[in-house]
Structures are given as C-alpha cells and as structure tokens.
C-alpha cells in the first residue's frame, strides 16, 4: 500500500498530535510559567528539552522499540514512579512560589539572574524539560498510537520516521510558540499581578497529575 506523507491517515495523526500538544498540560504550563517569570530564552531552552524528550519516545515508536519496552512492566513501573515524583516536586516548588511575597519572588536581582541564561542554568532548564517528558510513560502509548494511526499495513521504518519528523515540527511550533507568546511584556505584567494565584493553580495541577500517575494501573 502506497504511503503519502500528507495523506488522510498522516494528517489525522498530525491533528491528533497537535491537539495533544496544544492542550494545557504539565509541559505547557511549565513553559508558560518560566516564560512569564524568567523570560523568553529560559522558556525556549526548557521547551527544547520537552521537544527532545518527545522525540526520544517518538524514535522508539518509529523503530518499533516502544512495543518491546511495554513488555518490561517493571521498567515502565519505575518510569511511572519517577514521573509521579517529578510532578509532585514541581507541585511543591509551585506551592512555595505561591507562598512567597512578591518582593522575594519578583525582585530585580532574581529576574536578572534568570534572564542572563548562563550555560549552567540553561543546561539545568534543558534537563528539566527533558526529564518532564522522559518520565511520562503515557508518552510511549501516545506515540505508539500516532505511528500506528498514520501508517498503513506494510509501511516501513522510513515512513514512520517521516511521520515522526512531521510531528516534531509541530511540537517545536507549539512549545516554542508558548515560550514566545507568554514571554511578551504584556503577559509578564499580567503574571506579576496574578503570580501567587497562578503558581497556586500550577501546584494543584501538578499535584493532581502526579497523584493520578502514581495511582494509575497502566
């Protein structure tokens, strides 16, 4: 069966991936928070880590290794524990930020240090974004469904990699778009006014996602 990169099945997979990435979730909310608090460069670096983590699971799915990974239930259970713990850590971090007075959290010194984006802090931000996606076991199932949705029977690895490439481009546009949009001056002014409420909501979302992941059976 002939494969078309922009055929109906491929477009359906792209649409499914776009909806999944643009919908609010831990990754998007983290990018929004970093962009509004620390500026464009830190948010873009964090987003690059998120995209890299997504690409890792995508390549496993395209190469047929995700199905093999699913057979190792102990490894998936360990990934799930890491993911749940990481989300709960993000929840605690957001809760602490929500409890801090504005002068402690939004001082000019802290903002300037974040905006400098030196190599060490940039590396940490990238690894945090990467870790957020690598510790999400549901990403494996998502990419398996996307690849299987887009490929007809008998399609080869090259076709799967092409679909992954298209989805990665969508991910860069979506996550990068969040970083650019929420790092604007108007977005940051709004954040400064509602910072404590926003961080409080983030804490609840991360805590809910972490507990849900830890208690899930799949």
C-alpha positions, -999 to 999 in steps of 0.1 A, spaced: 0 0 0 14 34 -10 23 58 17 17 96 15 33 119 40 3 142 37 -23 115 31 -55 113 52 -40 89 78 -9 111 82 -30 143 85 -52 126 111 -20 117 131 -7 152 128 -41 166 140 -41 142 170 -6 152 179 -14 189 176 -44 187 198 -24 167 224 4 192 225 -16 224 224 -39 213 252 -29 225 286 -7 200 305 23 199 327 47 207 299 28 237 285 21 250 320 57 248 329 68 266 297 42 293 304 54 298 340 90 300 330 83 324 301 63 348 323 87 347 353 121 344 336 117 355 301 120 342 265 154 325 265 149 303 296 114 293 283 128 284 248 156 263 264 131 244 286 108 239 256 138 224 237 142 199 265 105 190 262 107 185 225 138 164 229 121 141 253 91 138 230 115 130 201 131 102 221 98 84 227 89 91 190 120 75 177 114 44 199 79 41 185 91 46 149 118 19 153 94 -5 169 112 -4 202 83 10 222 63 -22 219 94 -41 232 96 -16 261 60 -21 270 67 -58 277 90 -48 305 64 -39 331 90 -33 359 108 -7 338 76 11 330 66 10 367 99 26 376 94 53 349 59 59 363 73 63 398 99 88 386 72 107 366 48 109 396 76 120 420 88 147 395 53 161 391 49 162 429 82 180 432 70 206 406 38 209 427 59 216 459 80 241 440 50 260 427 34 260 461 65 275 477 65 302 449 28 309 456 35 314 493 64 338 488 57 375 490 61 394 457 93 412 468 111 379 475 99 362 443 100 390 418 130 410 429 151 426 402 181 405 412 163 372 407 147 383 374 181 395 360 198 363 371 171 343 353 172 364 322 210 361 318 205 324 310 241 314 315 254 280 304 248 262 338 213 275 343 205 268 306 217 232 310 195 227 341 164 241 324 170 219 293 174 188 316 143 197 335 122 199 303 138 167 291 131 149 323 95 160 323 88 141 291 112 112 297 94 103 329 60 103 313 51 67 305 19 77 287 41 93 260 51 58 249 14 49 244 7 82 227 35 78 201 26 42 195 -10 52 187 2 81 165 26 59 145 0 31 141 -27 56 131 -6 71 104 9 41 88 -8 16 65 0 -21 68 34 -29 55 48 6 58 85 7 66 106 24 92 114 52 68 77 61 66 74 60 104 104 83 108 88 107 83 57 109 104 78 115 135 96 143 117 63 160 109 51 157 145 84 170 158 80 201 136 45 206 151 59 202 186 86 228 180 60 252 167 36 246 196 60 245 225 82 273 210 50 293 204 40 290 241 75 302 251 74 332 228 38 342 234 40 341 272 73 359 274 59 391 260 59 422 282 21 422 285 20 385 296 47 392 322 28 422 335 -3 401 339 18 373 356 32 398 382 -4 408 391 -17 372 395 15 354 403 5 339 436 -28 327 422 -12 313 390 15 294 410 -12 281 433 -32 267 404 0 252 390 7 235 423 -28 219 422 -25 208 386 10 192 391 -1 175 423 -33 161 407 -13 149 377 14 133 399 -10 115 422 -31 103 392 1 90 375 12 72 407 -22 56 412 -28 46 376 -28 9 367 -15 14 332 
